[in-house]
Amino acid sequence: MKVMAVSAIYTLASLTLDKLGLYFPVAVAISANVALLSTYWIPPRGQVRFATFVGVVQLIASAAAIGFWVPALLRPFMPIQVACALPAFVLALALYCPIRIIAPRRSVSFAKWSLGCVALALAIAAGATIFSILPPRSKVAQTVSLRSPGSKVT
């Protein structure tokens, strides 16, 4: 139930903010805040205080926004696959402790979490490869700017 609520609220918020003309990473951060904060009251409610929940949500939303900005900053210095995968790996790894705070009964070992972070980074590197081959059509591709300036689509 909570997953469906988060998906629906995030989609509505993201579409609304996109129509308002906000920069994509900012829209992602605001949409994540609206979606995640509104699910605190949907049963079953956890044992976590609302203030702690807000702090964890802010960390997750900030990580999402940073995850969309950092690859564009790193792109001139390294291959696009590394520029996208490295921030995803570091941010996902950093979210281990906050997520354990918010859901202590569902926690996984750090080794499994790290393995999942590696899988996420590899999937994002594969996605970056696909986006760099195909012409950019989506907001994500335009925001991340996977192509180097002046490159031509053939």
N, CA, C and O atoms as a GROMACS GRO file, in nm:
protein
  616
    1MET      N    1   0.082  -0.120   0.000
    1MET     CA    2   0.000   0.000   0.000
    1MET      C    3   0.086   0.126   0.000
    1MET      O    4   0.061   0.220  -0.076
    2LYS      N    5   0.189   0.127   0.087
    2LYS     CA    6   0.274   0.246   0.095
    2LYS      C    7   0.352   0.266  -0.035
    2LYS      O    8   0.372   0.380  -0.078
    3VAL      N    9   0.397   0.158  -0.097
    3VAL     CA   10   0.473   0.170  -0.221
    3VAL      C   11   0.386   0.231  -0.330
    3VAL      O   12   0.432   0.318  -0.405
    4MET      N   13   0.262   0.187  -0.340
    4MET     CA   14   0.172   0.244  -0.441
    4MET      C   15   0.144   0.391  -0.412
    4MET      O   16   0.136   0.472  -0.504
    5ALA      N   17   0.127   0.426  -0.286
    5ALA     CA   18   0.102   0.564  -0.250
    5ALA      C   19   0.222   0.652  -0.283
    5ALA      O   20   0.206   0.761  -0.337
    6VAL      N   21   0.342   0.605  -0.251
    6VAL     CA   22   0.463   0.681  -0.282
    6VAL      C   23   0.475   0.700  -0.432
    6VAL      O   24   0.505   0.810  -0.478
    7SER      N   25   0.452   0.595  -0.509
    7SER     CA   26   0.462   0.605  -0.656
    7SER      C   27   0.363   0.705  -0.713
    7SER      O   28   0.399   0.788  -0.796
    8ALA      N   29   0.239   0.698  -0.668
    8ALA     CA   30   0.136   0.788  -0.719
    8ALA      C   31   0.164   0.933  -0.681
    8ALA      O   32   0.155   1.022  -0.765
    9ILE      N   33   0.198   0.956  -0.555
    9ILE     CA   34   0.224   1.092  -0.509
    9ILE      C   35   0.347   1.149  -0.577
    9ILE      O   36   0.347   1.265  -0.618
   10TYR      N   37   0.452   1.068  -0.590
   10TYR     CA   38   0.574   1.114  -0.656
   10TYR      C   39   0.547   1.151  -0.801
   10TYR      O   40   0.593   1.254  -0.849
   11THR      N   41   0.472   1.066  -0.871
   11THR     CA   42   0.442   1.093  -1.012
   11THR      C   43   0.363   1.222  -1.027
   11THR      O   44   0.396   1.304  -1.113
   12LEU      N   45   0.261   1.241  -0.946
   12LEU     CA   46   0.181   1.364  -0.954
   12LEU      C   47   0.266   1.488  -0.922
   12LEU      O   48   0.258   1.588  -0.992
   13ALA      N   49   0.346   1.479  -0.817
   13ALA     CA   50   0.429   1.594  -0.779
   13ALA      C   51   0.533   1.623  -0.886
   13ALA      O   52   0.557   1.739  -0.919
   14SER      N   53   0.594   1.518  -0.939
   14SER     CA   54   0.698   1.537  -1.040
   14SER      C   55   0.641   1.601  -1.167
   14SER      O   56   0.701   1.692  -1.224
   15LEU      N   57   0.525   1.552  -1.211
   15LEU     CA   58   0.463   1.610  -1.330
   15LEU      C   59   0.423   1.755  -1.307
   15LEU      O   60   0.441   1.839  -1.396
   16THR      N   61   0.370   1.784  -1.191
   16THR     CA   62   0.332   1.922  -1.158
   16THR      C   63   0.453   2.014  -1.158
   16THR      O   64   0.449   2.122  -1.216
   17LEU      N   65   0.559   1.972  -1.092
   17LEU     CA   66   0.680   2.055  -1.085
   17LEU      C   67   0.746   2.070  -1.221
   17LEU      O   68   0.803   2.175  -1.251
   18ASP      N   69   0.738   1.966  -1.303
   18ASP     CA   70   0.793   1.974  -1.438
   18ASP      C   71   0.718   2.078  -1.520
   18ASP      O   72   0.779   2.153  -1.597
   19LYS      N   73   0.588   2.082  -1.505
   19LYS     CA   74   0.507   2.182  -1.577
   19LYS      C   75   0.536   2.324  -1.528
   19LYS      O   76   0.519   2.420  -1.602
   20LEU      N   77   0.580   2.337  -1.403
   20LEU     CA   78   0.616   2.468  -1.350
   20LEU      C   79   0.753   2.515  -1.400
   20LEU      O   80   0.791   2.630  -1.380
   21GLY      N   81   0.826   2.425  -1.464
   21GLY     CA   82   0.955   2.463  -1.522
   21GLY      C   83   1.073   2.454  -1.427
   21GLY      O   84   1.175   2.518  -1.451
   22LEU      N   85   1.063   2.376  -1.320
   22LEU     CA   86   1.176   2.360  -1.229
   22LEU      C   87   1.283   2.271  -1.291
   22LEU      O   88   1.253   2.181  -1.370
   23TYR      N   89   1.406   2.295  -1.254
   23TYR     CA   90   1.518   2.212  -1.298
   23TYR      C   91   1.496   2.070  -1.247
   23TYR      O   92   1.451   2.053  -1.134
   24PHE      N   93   1.525   1.969  -1.327
   24PHE     CA   94   1.488   1.832  -1.298
   24PHE      C   95   1.536   1.782  -1.162
   24PHE      O   96   1.455   1.725  -1.089
   25PRO      N   97   1.663   1.800  -1.122
   25PRO     CA   98   1.703   1.751  -0.989
   25PRO      C   99   1.627   1.818  -0.874
   25PRO      O  100   1.600   1.754  -0.772
   26VAL      N  101   1.593   1.944  -0.889
   26VAL     CA  102   1.515   2.013  -0.785
   26VAL      C  103   1.374   1.954  -0.779
   26VAL      O  104   1.320   1.932  -0.671
   27ALA      N  105   1.317   1.928  -0.896
   27ALA     CA  106   1.184   1.867  -0.900
   27ALA      C  107   1.185   1.728  -0.838
   27ALA      O  108   1.090   1.690  -0.769
   28VAL      N  109   1.292   1.652  -0.861
   28VAL     CA  110   1.303   1.518  -0.801
   28VAL      C  111   1.309   1.529  -0.649
   28VAL      O  112   1.242   1.454  -0.579
   29ALA      N  113   1.389   1.622  -0.598
   29ALA     CA  114   1.404   1.638  -0.452
   29ALA      C  115   1.272   1.678  -0.388
   29ALA      O  116   1.233   1.622  -0.285
   30ILE      N  117   1.203   1.775  -0.446
   30ILE     CA  118   1.075   1.820  -0.390
   30ILE      C  119   0.970   1.710  -0.398
   30ILE      O  120   0.895   1.688  -0.304
   31SER      N  121   0.965   1.641  -0.512
   31SER     CA  122   0.869   1.532  -0.528
   31SER      C  123   0.895   1.419  -0.429
   31SER      O  124   0.801   1.363  -0.373
   32ALA      N  125   1.022   1.386  -0.408
   32ALA     CA  126   1.055   1.281  -0.311
   32ALA      C  127   1.012   1.322  -0.170
   32ALA      O  128   0.961   1.240  -0.094
   33ASN      N  129   1.033   1.448  -0.136
   33ASN     CA  130   0.989   1.496  -0.004
   33ASN      C  131   0.839   1.485   0.012
   33ASN      O  132   0.791   1.434   0.114
   34VAL      N  133   0.765   1.531  -0.086
   34VAL     CA  134   0.618   1.526  -0.078
   34VAL      C  135   0.571   1.381  -0.068
   34VAL      O  136   0.486   1.348   0.014
   35ALA      N  137   0.627   1.294  -0.152
   35ALA     CA  138   0.583   1.155  -0.155
   35ALA      C  139   0.617   1.081  -0.027
   35ALA      O  140   0.533   1.013   0.031
   36LEU      N  141   0.741   1.094   0.018
   36LEU     CA  142   0.784   1.018   0.135
   36LEU      C  143   0.726   1.072   0.265
   36LEU      O  144   0.686   0.995   0.352
   37LEU      N  145   0.719   1.205   0.279
   37LEU     CA  146   0.665   1.261   0.403
   37LEU      C  147   0.516   1.232   0.419
   37LEU      O  148   0.468   1.214   0.531
   38SER      N  149   0.444   1.227   0.310
   38SER     CA  150   0.300   1.200   0.320
   38SER      C  151   0.271   1.056   0.357
   38SER      O  152   0.161   1.026   0.404
   39THR      N  153   0.365   0.966   0.337
   39THR     CA  154   0.340   0.825   0.370
   39THR      C  155   0.365   0.792   0.516
   39THR      O  156   0.340   0.679   0.558
   40TYR      N  157   0.412   0.886   0.594
   40TYR     CA  158   0.438   0.859   0.735
   40TYR      C  159   0.310   0.817   0.807
   40TYR      O  160   0.314   0.732   0.897
   41TRP      N  161   0.197   0.875   0.770
   41TRP     CA  162   0.072   0.849   0.839
   41TRP      C  163  -0.006   0.731   0.781
   41TRP      O  164  -0.111   0.695   0.835
   42ILE      N  165   0.041   0.672   0.673
   42ILE     CA  166  -0.029   0.557   0.615
   42ILE      C  167   0.007   0.433   0.697
   42ILE      O  168   0.125   0.404   0.716
   43PRO      N  169  -0.093   0.359   0.745
   43PRO     CA  170  -0.064   0.240   0.826
   43PRO      C  171   0.004   0.132   0.742
   43PRO      O  172  -0.018   0.128   0.621
   44PRO      N  173   0.082   0.047   0.798
   44PRO     CA  174   0.127   0.041   0.936
   44PRO      C  175   0.236   0.145   0.961
   44PRO      O  176   0.330   0.157   0.883
   45ARG      N  177   0.222   0.216   1.068
   45ARG     CA  178   0.317   0.321   1.103
   45ARG      C  179   0.429   0.262   1.186
   45ARG      O  180   0.405   0.180   1.275
   46GLY      N  181   0.551   0.304   1.157
   46GLY     CA  182   0.665   0.251   1.228
   46GLY      C  183   0.684   0.310   1.366
   46GLY      O  184   0.605   0.394   1.410
   47GLN      N  185   0.788   0.267   1.432
   47GLN     CA  186   0.820   0.311   1.568
   47GLN      C  187   0.903   0.439   1.568
   47GLN      O  188   0.938   0.490   1.674
   48VAL      N  189   0.936   0.490   1.452
   48VAL     CA  190   1.026   0.605   1.440
   48VAL      C  191   0.948   0.735   1.463
   48VAL      O  192   0.836   0.751   1.415
   49ARG      N  193   1.010   0.828   1.538
   49ARG     CA  194   0.949   0.960   1.559
   49ARG      C  195   0.945   1.036   1.427
   49ARG      O  196   1.025   1.012   1.337
   50PHE      N  197   0.850   1.128   1.417
   50PHE     CA  198   0.834   1.204   1.293
   50PHE      C  199   0.959   1.287   1.261
   50PHE      O  200   0.997   1.297   1.145
   51ALA      N  201   1.022   1.346   1.362
   51ALA     CA  202   1.142   1.426   1.338
   51ALA      C  203   1.256   1.342   1.278
   51ALA      O  204   1.326   1.387   1.187
   52THR      N  205   1.272   1.222   1.328
   52THR     CA  206   1.374   1.132   1.272
   52THR      C  207   1.337   1.093   1.130
   52THR      O  208   1.423   1.090   1.042
   53PHE      N  209   1.210   1.065   1.108
   53PHE     CA  210   1.162   1.029   0.974
   53PHE      C  211   1.188   1.143   0.876
   53PHE      O  212   1.233   1.118   0.764
   54VAL      N  213   1.161   1.266   0.916
   54VAL     CA  214   1.185   1.382   0.830
   54VAL      C  215   1.334   1.393   0.796
   54VAL      O  216   1.370   1.420   0.681
   55GLY      N  217   1.420   1.373   0.894
   55GLY     CA  218   1.564   1.379   0.869
   55GLY      C  219   1.610   1.277   0.768
   55GLY      O  220   1.690   1.308   0.679
   56VAL      N  221   1.560   1.155   0.779
   56VAL     CA  222   1.598   1.049   0.685
   56VAL      C  223   1.543   1.080   0.546
   56VAL      O  224   1.612   1.060   0.446
   57VAL      N  225   1.420   1.130   0.539
   57VAL     CA  226   1.362   1.166   0.409
   57VAL      C  227   1.444   1.278   0.343
   57VAL      O  228   1.466   1.275   0.222
   58GLN      N  229   1.489   1.375   0.422
   58GLN     CA  230   1.571   1.482   0.366
   58GLN      C  231   1.702   1.427   0.309
   58GLN      O  232   1.748   1.471   0.204
   59LEU      N  233   1.762   1.331   0.379
   59LEU     CA  234   1.885   1.269   0.328
   59LEU      C  235   1.860   1.195   0.197
   59LEU      O  236   1.940   1.204   0.104
   60ILE      N  237   1.750   1.122   0.190
   60ILE     CA  238   1.718   1.047   0.068
   60ILE      C  239   1.689   1.143  -0.048
   60ILE      O  240   1.738   1.122  -0.159
   61ALA      N  241   1.611   1.248  -0.024
   61ALA     CA  242   1.579   1.345  -0.130
   61ALA      C  243   1.704   1.419  -0.175
   61ALA      O  244   1.722   1.444  -0.295
   62SER      N  245   1.790   1.454  -0.082
   62SER     CA  246   1.916   1.522  -0.117
   62SER      C  247   2.005   1.430  -0.199
   62SER      O  248   2.068   1.473  -0.296
   63ALA      N  249   2.012   1.303  -0.160
   63ALA     CA  250   2.092   1.207  -0.236
   63ALA      C  251   2.040   1.192  -0.378
   63ALA      O  252   2.118   1.180  -0.472
   64ALA      N  253   1.907   1.192  -0.394
   64ALA     CA  254   1.849   1.181  -0.528
   64ALA      C  255   1.886   1.303  -0.613
   64ALA      O  256   1.923   1.288  -0.730
   65ALA      N  257   1.875   1.420  -0.556
   65ALA     CA  258   1.909   1.541  -0.632
   65ALA      C  259   2.058   1.546  -0.666
   65ALA      O  260   2.096   1.579  -0.779
   66ILE      N  261   2.143   1.512  -0.569
   66ILE     CA  262   2.287   1.512  -0.593
   66ILE      C  263   2.323   1.408  -0.698
   66ILE      O  264   2.411   1.429  -0.781
   67GLY      N  265   2.253   1.295  -0.695
   67GLY     CA  266   2.278   1.190  -0.792
   67GLY      C  267   2.252   1.232  -0.936
   67GLY      O  268   2.310   1.175  -1.028
   68PHE      N  269   2.167   1.331  -0.955
   68PHE     CA  270   2.143   1.381  -1.091
   68PHE      C  271   2.240   1.494  -1.129
   68PHE      O  272   2.262   1.516  -1.248
   69TRP      N  273   2.297   1.565  -1.033
   69TRP     CA  274   2.388   1.675  -1.063
   69TRP      C  275   2.532   1.631  -1.079
   69TRP      O  276   2.602   1.680  -1.169
   70VAL      N  277   2.579   1.541  -0.996
   70VAL     CA  278   2.721   1.507  -0.992
   70VAL      C  279   2.774   1.448  -1.123
   70VAL      O  280   2.884   1.485  -1.163
   71PRO      N  281   2.702   1.360  -1.193
   71PRO     CA  282   2.757   1.307  -1.318
   71PRO      C  283   2.793   1.415  -1.420
   71PRO      O  284   2.893   1.404  -1.491
   72ALA      N  285   2.712   1.519  -1.428
   72ALA     CA  286   2.743   1.627  -1.522
   72ALA      C  287   2.871   1.700  -1.482
   72ALA      O  288   2.945   1.748  -1.567
   73LEU      N  289   2.897   1.709  -1.351
   73LEU     CA  290   3.020   1.773  -1.303
   73LEU      C  291   3.143   1.686  -1.326
   73LEU      O  292   3.252   1.737  -1.354
   74LEU      N  293   3.127   1.555  -1.314
   74LEU     CA  294   3.240   1.463  -1.330
   74LEU      C  295   3.270   1.426  -1.474
   74LEU      O  296   3.380   1.379  -1.504
   75ARG      N  297   3.175   1.446  -1.563
   75ARG     CA  298   3.186   1.403  -1.702
   75ARG      C  299   3.312   1.451  -1.773
   75ARG      O  300   3.370   1.372  -1.848
   76PRO      N  301   3.359   1.574  -1.754
   76PRO     CA  302   3.481   1.615  -1.824
   76PRO      C  303   3.608   1.543  -1.778
   76PRO      O  304   3.709   1.544  -1.848
   77PHE      N  305   3.604   1.481  -1.661
   77PHE     CA  306   3.724   1.423  -1.603
   77PHE      C  307   3.733   1.272  -1.614
   77PHE      O  308   3.839   1.216  -1.588
   78MET      N  309   3.625   1.204  -1.651
   78MET     CA  310   3.626   1.057  -1.657
   78MET      C  311   3.519   1.009  -1.753
   78MET      O  312   3.431   1.086  -1.792
   79PRO      N  313   3.525   0.881  -1.792
   79PRO     CA  314   3.420   0.827  -1.880
   79PRO      C  315   3.282   0.841  -1.816
   79PRO      O  316   3.269   0.838  -1.694
   80ILE      N  317   3.181   0.856  -1.899
   80ILE     CA  318   3.047   0.882  -1.851
   80ILE      C  319   2.994   0.768  -1.764
   80ILE      O  320   2.918   0.792  -1.670
   81GLN      N  321   3.035   0.644  -1.793
   81GLN     CA  322   2.990   0.531  -1.713
   81GLN      C  323   3.039   0.544  -1.568
   81GLN      O  324   2.964   0.520  -1.474
   82VAL      N  325   3.165   0.582  -1.552
   82VAL     CA  326   3.222   0.599  -1.418
   82VAL      C  327   3.162   0.722  -1.351
   82VAL      O  328   3.134   0.721  -1.231
   83ALA      N  329   3.142   0.829  -1.429
   83ALA     CA  330   3.086   0.953  -1.374
   83ALA      C  331   2.944   0.933  -1.322
   83ALA      O  332   2.902   1.003  -1.229
   84CYS      N  333   2.869   0.840  -1.378
   84CYS     CA  334   2.733   0.813  -1.330
   84CYS      C  335   2.732   0.706  -1.220
   84CYS      O  336   2.656   0.717  -1.124
   85ALA      N  337   2.816   0.604  -1.235
   85ALA     CA  338   2.814   0.492  -1.140
   85ALA      C  339   2.877   0.526  -1.006
   85ALA      O  340   2.829   0.482  -0.902
   86LEU      N  341   2.983   0.605  -1.007
   86LEU     CA  342   3.054   0.636  -0.882
   86LEU      C  343   2.966   0.712  -0.783
   86LEU      O  344   2.959   0.672  -0.666
   87PRO      N  345   2.899   0.821  -0.823
   87PRO     CA  346   2.811   0.889  -0.726
   87PRO      C  347   2.695   0.801  -0.680
   87PRO      O  348   2.656   0.807  -0.563
   88ALA      N  349   2.641   0.719  -0.770
   88ALA     CA  350   2.531   0.630  -0.731
   88ALA      C  351   2.579   0.531  -0.625
   88ALA      O  352   2.508   0.506  -0.527
   89PHE      N  353   2.697   0.476  -0.643
   89PHE     CA  354   2.751   0.380  -0.546
   89PHE      C  355   2.775   0.446  -0.411
   89PHE      O  356   2.735   0.394  -0.307
   90VAL      N  357   2.840   0.563  -0.413
   90VAL     CA  358   2.873   0.632  -0.288
   90VAL      C  359   2.747   0.676  -0.214
   90VAL      O  360   2.737   0.659  -0.093
   91LEU      N  361   2.650   0.733  -0.287
   91LEU     CA  362   2.527   0.779  -0.222
   91LEU      C  363   2.444   0.663  -0.169
   91LEU      O  364   2.388   0.673  -0.059
   92ALA      N  365   2.434   0.555  -0.244
   92ALA     CA  366   2.359   0.438  -0.197
   92ALA      C  367   2.425   0.377  -0.075
   92ALA      O  368   2.357   0.336   0.019
   93LEU      N  369   2.557   0.371  -0.075
   93LEU     CA  370   2.629   0.318   0.040
   93LEU      C  371   2.609   0.408   0.163
   93LEU      O  372   2.597   0.359   0.275
   94ALA      N  373   2.606   0.538   0.140
   94ALA     CA  374   2.589   0.633   0.251
   94ALA      C  375   2.448   0.627   0.311
   94ALA      O  376   2.429   0.668   0.426
   95LEU      N  377   2.352   0.578   0.237
   95LEU     CA  378   2.214   0.571   0.287
   95LEU      C  379   2.190   0.448   0.374
   95LEU      O  380   2.078   0.430   0.423
   96TYR      N  381   2.291   0.364   0.394
   96TYR     CA  382   2.273   0.243   0.474
   96TYR      C  383   2.229   0.276   0.618
   96TYR      O  384   2.132   0.220   0.667
   97CYS      N  385   2.300   0.365   0.683
   97CYS     CA  386   2.268   0.398   0.823
   97CYS      C  387   2.133   0.468   0.839
   97CYS      O  388   2.055   0.427   0.925
   98PRO      N  389   2.101   0.571   0.759
   98PRO     CA  390   1.969   0.633   0.775
   98PRO      C  391   1.853   0.538   0.752
   98PRO      O  392   1.751   0.547   0.820
   99ILE      N  393   1.867   0.448   0.657
   99ILE     CA  394   1.758   0.354   0.631
   99ILE      C  395   1.747   0.253   0.744
   99ILE      O  396   1.637   0.209   0.776
  100ARG      N  397   1.859   0.215   0.806
  100ARG     CA  398   1.852   0.126   0.923
  100ARG      C  399   1.783   0.195   1.040
  100ARG      O  400   1.717   0.129   1.121
  101ILE      N  401   1.797   0.327   1.049
  101ILE     CA  402   1.730   0.401   1.156
  101ILE      C  403   1.578   0.398   1.136
  101ILE      O  404   1.502   0.382   1.231
  102ILE      N  405   1.536   0.415   1.012
  102ILE     CA  406   1.394   0.426   0.984
  102ILE      C  407   1.324   0.290   0.980
  102ILE      O  408   1.204   0.282   1.008
  103ALA      N  409   1.396   0.185   0.946
  103ALA     CA  410   1.337   0.050   0.940
  103ALA      C  411   1.431  -0.051   1.005
  103ALA      O  412   1.492  -0.131   0.935
  104PRO      N  413   1.443  -0.048   1.138
  104PRO     CA  414   1.540  -0.135   1.204
  104PRO      C  415   1.509  -0.284   1.193
  104PRO      O  416   1.601  -0.366   1.192
  105ARG      N  417   1.384  -0.321   1.185
  105ARG     CA  418   1.349  -0.463   1.177
  105ARG      C  419   1.374  -0.522   1.040
  105ARG      O  420   1.388  -0.644   1.027
  106ARG      N  421   1.381  -0.440   0.940
  106ARG     CA  422   1.401  -0.488   0.803
  106ARG      C  423   1.544  -0.469   0.755
  106ARG      O  424   1.570  -0.473   0.635
  107SER      N  425   1.634  -0.449   0.845
  107SER     CA  426   1.771  -0.418   0.805
  107SER      C  427   1.840  -0.541   0.749
  107SER      O  428   1.813  -0.654   0.788
  108VAL      N  429   1.932  -0.515   0.655
  108VAL     CA  430   2.015  -0.619   0.595
  108VAL      C  431   2.158  -0.596   0.640
  108VAL      O  432   2.192  -0.489   0.691
  109SER      N  433   2.241  -0.696   0.621
  109SER     CA  434   2.381  -0.681   0.661
  109SER      C  435   2.450  -0.580   0.568
  109SER      O  436   2.407  -0.556   0.455
  110PHE      N  437   2.557  -0.523   0.620
  110PHE     CA  438   2.631  -0.424   0.540
  110PHE      C  439   2.691  -0.487   0.416
  110PHE      O  440   2.700  -0.422   0.312
  111ALA      N  441   2.731  -0.614   0.424
  111ALA     CA  442   2.788  -0.683   0.308
  111ALA      C  443   2.683  -0.696   0.197
  111ALA      O  444   2.713  -0.672   0.080
  112LYS      N  445   2.560  -0.734   0.233
  112LYS     CA  446   2.454  -0.745   0.132
  112LYS      C  447   2.419  -0.608   0.076
  112LYS      O  448   2.395  -0.594  -0.044
  113TRP      N  449   2.416  -0.506   0.163
  113TRP     CA  450   2.387  -0.370   0.118
  113TRP      C  451   2.494  -0.324   0.018
  113TRP      O  452   2.462  -0.265  -0.084
  114SER      N  453   2.620  -0.352   0.049
  114SER     CA  454   2.731  -0.313  -0.039
  114SER      C  455   2.720  -0.384  -0.174
  114SER      O  456   2.744  -0.324  -0.278
  115LEU      N  457   2.685  -0.512  -0.171
  115LEU     CA  458   2.667  -0.587  -0.295
  115LEU      C  459   2.553  -0.527  -0.378
  115LEU      O  460   2.564  -0.516  -0.500
  116GLY      N  461   2.446  -0.488  -0.312
  116GLY     CA  462   2.336  -0.421  -0.382
  116GLY      C  463   2.379  -0.287  -0.441
  116GLY      O  464   2.334  -0.249  -0.549
  117CYS      N  465   2.466  -0.215  -0.369
  117CYS     CA  466   2.517  -0.087  -0.420
  117CYS      C  467   2.603  -0.108  -0.544
  117CYS      O  468   2.597  -0.028  -0.638
  118VAL      N  469   2.682  -0.213  -0.545
  118VAL     CA  470   2.764  -0.246  -0.663
  118VAL      C  471   2.672  -0.279  -0.780
  118VAL      O  472   2.696  -0.234  -0.892
  119ALA      N  473   2.567  -0.358  -0.756
  119ALA     CA  474   2.472  -0.392  -0.862
  119ALA      C  475   2.403  -0.267  -0.915
  119ALA      O  476   2.384  -0.253  -1.036
  120LEU      N  477   2.365  -0.177  -0.826
  120LEU     CA  478   2.303  -0.051  -0.868
  120LEU      C  479   2.400   0.031  -0.953
  120LEU      O  480   2.361   0.085  -1.057
  121ALA      N  481   2.525   0.040  -0.910
  121ALA     CA  482   2.624   0.117  -0.986
  121ALA      C  483   2.646   0.057  -1.124
  121ALA      O  484   2.659   0.131  -1.222
  122LEU      N  485   2.652  -0.075  -1.133
  122LEU     CA  486   2.668  -0.139  -1.264
  122LEU      C  487   2.547  -0.116  -1.354
  122LEU      O  488   2.562  -0.093  -1.474
  123ALA      N  489   2.427  -0.120  -1.296
  123ALA     CA  490   2.306  -0.094  -1.374
  123ALA      C  491   2.304   0.051  -1.424
  123ALA      O  492   2.263   0.077  -1.537
  124ILE      N  493   2.348   0.143  -1.340
  124ILE     CA  494   2.351   0.284  -1.381
  124ILE      C  495   2.458   0.306  -1.487
  124ILE      O  496   2.438   0.384  -1.580
  125ALA      N  497   2.571   0.238  -1.475
  125ALA     CA  498   2.675   0.248  -1.579
  125ALA      C  499   2.622   0.195  -1.712
  125ALA      O  500   2.649   0.254  -1.817
  126ALA      N  501   2.547   0.086  -1.708
  126ALA     CA  502   2.486   0.033  -1.830
  126ALA      C  503   2.385   0.132  -1.888
  126ALA      O  504   2.380   0.153  -2.009
  127GLY      N  505   2.306   0.192  -1.801
  127GLY     CA  506   2.211   0.294  -1.847
  127GLY      C  507   2.280   0.414  -1.908
  127GLY      O  508   2.234   0.470  -2.007
  128ALA      N  509   2.392   0.454  -1.848
  128ALA     CA  510   2.468   0.567  -1.903
  128ALA      C  511   2.523   0.534  -2.040
  128ALA      O  512   2.528   0.619  -2.129
  129THR      N  513   2.564   0.409  -2.059
  129THR     CA  514   2.612   0.366  -2.190
  129THR      C  515   2.501   0.374  -2.293
  129THR      O  516   2.522   0.422  -2.404
  130ILE      N  517   2.383   0.328  -2.255
  130ILE     CA  518   2.269   0.331  -2.348
  130ILE      C  519   2.231   0.475  -2.379
  130ILE      O  520   2.206   0.508  -2.495
  131PHE      N  521   2.224   0.562  -2.276
  131PHE     CA  522   2.190   0.703  -2.300
  131PHE      C  523   2.295   0.772  -2.386
  131PHE      O  524   2.262   0.863  -2.461
  132SER      N  525   2.421   0.732  -2.375
  132SER     CA  526   2.524   0.797  -2.455
  132SER      C  527   2.521   0.752  -2.600
  132SER      O  528   2.571   0.822  -2.688
  133ILE      N  529   2.461   0.636  -2.626
  133ILE     CA  530   2.449   0.586  -2.763
  133ILE      C  531   2.326   0.645  -2.831
  133ILE      O  532   2.332   0.687  -2.946
  134LEU      N  533   2.214   0.646  -2.759
  134LEU     CA  534   2.088   0.695  -2.815
  134LEU      C  535   2.080   0.847  -2.807
  134LEU      O  536   2.140   0.907  -2.717
  135PRO      N  537   2.007   0.909  -2.899
  135PRO     CA  538   1.989   1.054  -2.889
  135PRO      C  539   1.907   1.089  -2.766
  135PRO      O  540   1.812   1.018  -2.732
  136PRO      N  541   1.942   1.200  -2.697
  136PRO     CA  542   1.868   1.235  -2.575
  136PRO      C  543   1.727   1.282  -2.608
  136PRO      O  544   1.708   1.374  -2.688
  137ARG      N  545   1.628   1.218  -2.546
  137ARG     CA  546   1.488   1.256  -2.569
  137ARG      C  547   1.417   1.289  -2.440
  137ARG      O  548   1.316   1.359  -2.441
  138SER      N  549   1.466   1.240  -2.329
  138SER     CA  550   1.396   1.260  -2.204
  138SER      C  551   1.459   1.371  -2.121
  138SER      O  552   1.570   1.415  -2.150
  139LYS      N  553   1.387   1.415  -2.019
  139LYS     CA  554   1.438   1.516  -1.928
  139LYS      C  555   1.563   1.467  -1.856
  139LYS      O  556   1.655   1.545  -1.831
  140VAL      N  557   1.565   1.338  -1.821
  140VAL     CA  558   1.681   1.284  -1.750
  140VAL      C  559   1.804   1.294  -1.839
  140VAL      O  560   1.910   1.339  -1.793
  141ALA      N  561   1.793   1.253  -1.964
  141ALA     CA  562   1.907   1.259  -2.054
  141ALA      C  563   1.952   1.402  -2.078
  141ALA      O  564   2.072   1.428  -2.090
  142GLN      N  565   1.858   1.494  -2.087
  142GLN     CA  566   1.894   1.635  -2.108
  142GLN      C  567   1.958   1.694  -1.983
  142GLN      O  568   2.048   1.777  -1.993
  143THR      N  569   1.912   1.654  -1.866
  143THR     CA  570   1.965   1.707  -1.741
  143THR      C  571   2.105   1.657  -1.714
  143THR      O  572   2.193   1.735  -1.679
  144VAL      N  573   2.125   1.528  -1.730
  144VAL     CA  574   2.255   1.469  -1.701
  144VAL      C  575   2.356   1.507  -1.809
  144VAL      O  576   2.476   1.506  -1.783
  145SER      N  577   2.310   1.542  -1.928
  145SER     CA  578   2.397   1.582  -2.039
  145SER      C  579   2.504   1.477  -2.064
  145SER      O  580   2.622   1.501  -2.044
  146LEU      N  581   2.460   1.362  -2.109
  146LEU     CA  582   2.552   1.251  -2.128
  146LEU      C  583   2.646   1.272  -2.246
  146LEU      O  584   2.755   1.214  -2.249
  147ARG      N  585   2.609   1.353  -2.340
  147ARG     CA  586   2.696   1.379  -2.454
  147ARG      C  587   2.788   1.493  -2.422
  147ARG      O  588   2.752   1.588  -2.351
  148SER      N  589   2.909   1.483  -2.474
  148SER     CA  590   3.001   1.592  -2.455
  148SER      C  591   2.960   1.708  -2.545
  148SER      O  592   2.901   1.685  -2.651
  149PRO      N  593   2.991   1.832  -2.506
  149PRO     CA  594   2.952   1.947  -2.588
  149PRO      C  595   3.011   1.937  -2.729
  149PRO      O  596   3.130   1.910  -2.745
  150GLY      N  597   2.928   1.958  -2.827
  150GLY     CA  598   2.974   1.957  -2.965
  150GLY      C  599   2.969   1.820  -3.030
  150GLY      O  600   2.999   1.810  -3.149
  151SER      N  601   2.932   1.713  -2.959
  151SER     CA  602   2.926   1.582  -3.021
  151SER      C  603   2.804   1.574  -3.111
  151SER      O  604   2.700   1.635  -3.083
  152LYS      N  605   2.817   1.498  -3.217
  152LYS     CA  606   2.709   1.489  -3.315
  152LYS      C  607   2.647   1.352  -3.310
  152LYS      O  608   2.715   1.252  -3.287
  153VAL      N  609   2.516   1.347  -3.332
  153VAL     CA  610   2.444   1.222  -3.340
  153VAL      C  611   2.451   1.175  -3.484
  153VAL      O  612   2.417   1.249  -3.577
  154THR      N  613   2.494   1.051  -3.502
  154THR     CA  614   2.502   0.999  -3.640
  154THR      C  615   2.398   0.894  -3.663
  154THR      O  616   2.389   0.838  -3.773
   0.00000   0.00000   0.00000
